[in-house]
Structures are given as C-alpha cells and as structure tokens.
Amino acid sequence: MATTDSKSPLTPAVFHILLALSRGERHGYGIMKQVETDSDGKVSMGPGTLYGSLKRMLNAGLVRESDRRVDPEMDDERRIYYQLTAAGVQALVAELERYQHIVTLAQERKLYPKTFAHEF
C-alpha cells in the first residue's frame, strides 16, 4: 500500500475504500457494498482484501475506528465502524487529482473509449 505521501498512488483497494468512506462512517460489510455500488458492480471486494487493506490503512493513519454507532438499536454491537482521517481525505483528494489529470490528457489527445479501439 502507498504511504500517506500524496505523491504515491493508492492501490485500487485503498482508493475504493477511501471513496466509500467519503460518504460517511461504515462497517466492513457496508464498505464492501458501497464499493460495489460505486463501481457499478465492476469491483467486488472480498473480506480478505478489505480487512487487510483496512489494517494497513489504520497503521498509515488514513482511517480510524469510530466510537459512534450509526443506529445502536438496529446494529450489531460487534461491528466496527471506520471513518476517514484528515490524512485519508488528503490521500483521496490527491488520487482524484491524479485521475483528473489523466482524463484531461486523454481528452486533449482525443482518446475517446468508443473510437479508440477502432483506430488501431
């Protein structure tokens, strides 16, 4: 996994987890479902990838465990909720800026997905 250095690109798993948490605190299953929704079903994150990434992200200071529960009456008390830290927000913003730069370059070079495959 990349460090919190904004010059280092994030792994796809870390990027998707940060993006999922940008909408608010979530527990593991909630993160997996949000990743699936955000990617229109193209990314399916299993528990091993999710929890391995979360452990590294906790150690890197990108996320933290939340003390708060979204709805204690409706929720399993064993669930751990995660939230972004300031470093996590900075890492997500830096990654989105990298993606935006790439999209801008592709647009400037007129590399449109529907026509690109037919030109070669």
C-alpha positions in Angstrom: 0.0 0.0 0.0 1.1 3.5 -0.6 2.1 5.7 2.3 0.2 8.8 3.2 2.6 10.7 0.9 0.4 12.3 -1.6 2.9 11.7 -4.4 2.4 7.9 -4.1 -0.5 6.5 -5.9 -3.0 4.5 -3.9 -3.8 0.8 -4.6 -7.2 0.3 -6.2 -8.5 -1.3 -3.0 -7.4 1.6 -0.8 -8.8 4.1 -3.3 -12.2 2.3 -3.3 -12.3 2.1 0.5 -11.5 5.8 0.9 -14.1 6.7 -1.7 -16.7 4.5 0.1 -15.9 6.2 3.4 -16.1 9.7 1.9 -19.9 9.3 2.2 -19.7 8.7 6.0 -18.8 6.1 8.6 -19.3 2.5 7.6 -18.7 -1.0 8.9 -16.9 -3.6 6.8 -19.9 -5.1 5.0 -21.2 -1.6 4.4 -17.8 -0.6 2.8 -17.9 -3.7 0.5 -21.5 -2.9 -0.6 -20.6 0.8 -1.2 -17.6 -0.2 -3.3 -19.8 -2.5 -5.4 -22.3 0.3 -5.8 -19.7 3.0 -6.6 -18.2 0.7 -9.3 -21.5 -0.3 -10.9 -20.8 -3.9 -9.8 -17.4 -4.0 -11.6 -15.4 -4.2 -8.3 -16.2 -6.9 -5.8 -14.0 -6.6 -2.7 -13.7 -9.7 -0.5 -13.2 -9.8 3.2 -9.5 -10.6 3.0 -8.8 -7.7 0.7 -11.0 -5.3 2.7 -9.7 -6.1 6.2 -6.1 -6.5 5.1 -6.3 -3.0 3.5 -8.1 -1.5 6.5 -5.4 -2.8 8.8 -2.7 -1.1 6.7 -4.8 2.0 6.4 -5.3 2.2 10.1 -1.5 1.9 10.6 -0.9 4.5 7.9 -3.4 6.9 9.6 -5.7 7.1 6.6 -8.7 5.8 8.6 -9.6 5.3 12.2 -12.2 3.2 14.1 -15.2 5.2 15.1 -16.6 5.1 18.7 -20.0 6.0 17.4 -22.6 3.6 16.1 -24.9 4.7 13.3 -28.0 3.1 15.0 -27.3 1.2 18.2 -30.9 -0.2 18.3 -30.7 -1.7 14.8 -27.0 -2.6 14.7 -24.8 -5.5 15.9 -22.6 -4.1 18.7 -19.6 -6.2 17.4 -19.5 -4.2 14.2 -16.5 -1.9 13.9 -17.2 1.4 12.0 -14.4 3.2 10.2 -14.1 6.8 9.2 -11.7 8.9 7.2 -8.9 10.9 8.9 -7.6 14.2 7.6 -4.7 12.2 6.1 -7.2 9.9 4.4 -9.1 12.8 2.9 -5.8 14.3 1.6 -4.8 11.0 0.1 -8.2 10.7 -1.6 -8.1 14.2 -3.0 -4.5 13.7 -4.3 -5.6 10.5 -6.1 -8.6 12.1 -7.6 -6.4 14.9 -8.9 -4.1 12.3 -10.5 -7.1 10.7 -12.2 -8.4 14.1 -13.3 -5.0 14.8 -14.9 -5.1 11.5 -16.8 -8.6 12.1 -18.0 -7.7 15.6 -19.2 -4.7 14.2 -21.1 -6.9 11.6 -22.8 -9.4 14.3 -23.8 -6.7 16.5 -25.2 -5.4 13.6 -27.2 -9.0 12.8 -28.3 -8.7 9.3 -26.9 -12.4 8.5 -26.6 -13.1 5.0 -25.4 -15.7 4.2 -28.2 -13.5 5.2 -31.0 -10.0 4.4 -29.6 -10.3 0.7 -30.1 -11.3 1.1 -33.7 -8.3 3.3 -34.7 -5.6 0.6 -34.2 
